[in-house]
């Protein structure tokens, strides 16, 4: 009898562990900042709202893809940030609050990490020192998000712009810069 219970518990533990690896481990922004201070990684902040259909679609598709789950969990600090969340966010000696402006109610932190470009979903990439590296508004397919994640995971953001990196990955010539056209 005891042996059967132990086998059942062991099986449940293995199943639970496998299930956990099938999902992205989302952190609060406070947790991600604290961890980035100890082990620097880029934070991937998914700014969403509860009413956003495209946000829900990304949760159901892109963020469920095994390659995305693995990359996000192993190389980044993934953060979910509800742009209309009402809880205070305390970072250092500053408290970010929900601001109720009627129909344009939003959390101050969402405005900070999107640099005021509030559309949903938006993914912000922030380094361990709190610098915004890139803001990527709009729904992302697995392939689109993978290019962004590779750009930061490989450190390419330190030496080339995203459009050049993306064009190389897609096998297309890079678009000429505006400066070259002048």
N, C-alpha and C positions, 0 to 999 in steps of 0.2 A: 504494500500500500504506500509506504513512504517513498519507495523507489519511483512509483508512478507519479506521485506529487512532485518529486524532484525533477523528473523528466518533463512534466508539464510546465513547471516554472522555468526550466532551462529553455524549453522551446519558446515560451512566451518572451523571455529575455532576448533571444536571438531574433524573433519576429519584430519586437519593439525596436531593437537596434537597427534592423534593416529598414524599417519604416522611417526612422529618424533620418537615415541617409538618403531617403527618397525626397526629402524636403529641404528647402533652404532654411538655415538657422538664422532667423531674423533677430536683430538686436535693437535696443532703443538707441537713440543717438548718443545719450550719455554713456551707455555701455561701450559703444564703438569708439568713442573718443578716449575713454579710459584705456581700452585695449590697445588702441593705436599709439598711445603714449608709451606702452611697454614693448609692443612689437609692431613697428610701423607697417601698415597696409593701407591701401586705398579703401575708403568707405564708398559703398554704392548705395545711395539713398533713393529709395523708391517713394516719390511724393505722390500720394493718391488721395481720393475722397471715397466715401462710402457709396455715393450715387454715380460714380464714374463707370460706365459700361466697359470702356477700353481698359481701365485699370483691372476690372474683374476678369476680363479676357486674358490679360497678361498673367494674372495669378493662376488661371486655369490652364494656360498653354505654355507660354515662354518660361515662366518660373517653375514649371513642373518638369521641364526637359532634363534628363539625367546629366547631360554634359554641362548645362547651365548650373544645375544644383551643385555638382561636384566642384566646378570652378569657383562659384560664389563662396561655398563653404570653406574651401581650402586656401584661397588666395586673397580674399577680400573680407571686409566687415560689412555684411548686408544689413541695411537699416530700412524699416518701414516707417514712413512718416505721414500720418494722416493730416492733410493740410487744413482740416477743420476740427482737429482734435482739441479738446478743451483743457487738457492737463498742462500745467506749467512744465517747462523744460528748463532745468538749471544747469548752466555750463559756466564753470568758474564762479565769478561773483555776479553774473548776469542771469536774470530770469526772463525767459521768453514766454509770452502769454498768448492766449487766444484773444483775438480782437473781433468783437461783434459789430460789424458795420452794416447790419441788415443783410441785404442780398449778397454782399461781397465779404462776408465773414471769413476770416482765415487766421491761421496760427502764425505768429511772427517768425518762427523758425522756418516755416515753409517759404516765406518771403525771402529770408536770408539765403537759404540753400539754392533757391531758384533765381536769385538776384532780381526778385520782383516779377519774374515772368511766370505768373501763375496759370498754368494749364496742366491738365492731367490726362494721362500720367506724365510725369517728368522724372528722369533719373539724373541725379547730380553725383558727380565723382569728386571726392574731396580727399586730399592727402592727409597724412597723420598730423600735420601742423595746422590743419584747418583751412588750407587754401583750396578754393574751388578750382578744379582742373578743367571740368567740362560740364555743361548742362545739356542734356539730350531730351528735349520734349517729344511727346508722342508715343504711341504704341510701338513696341519693338518685337519683331519676330525673333525666333531663336537665332537665325543667321545674323540679323542686324545687331542683336545684343552681344552675340559672340565676338563680333568684330570690335565692339567697344571694349569688352572685357579683355580681349587679347591685347589691344592697344595699351591698356594700363598694366596688365600683368607682365607683359614683355618689356615694360619700361620705355616703349617707343615714344610716349608723350614727352619725354625729356629731350628728344632730338628731332622730332618731326611733327608736323601738324596732322590732325586726324584725317583730313580729306586725302592727303598724300598716302597715308597708311592704308586707308580704306580702299583707295583706287588700286594700290599694289595687291591687296588681298583679293580684290574682285577681278584682277587681271585687266584693268583699264588704265589708260594713261591718266595721270593726275591732271585735274583742271588747272589751267594757268591762273596764277594769282592776279588780283586786281592791279597790283603794282606793275607786273609785266605788261599789262595792257595799256598803261599810261605812256 
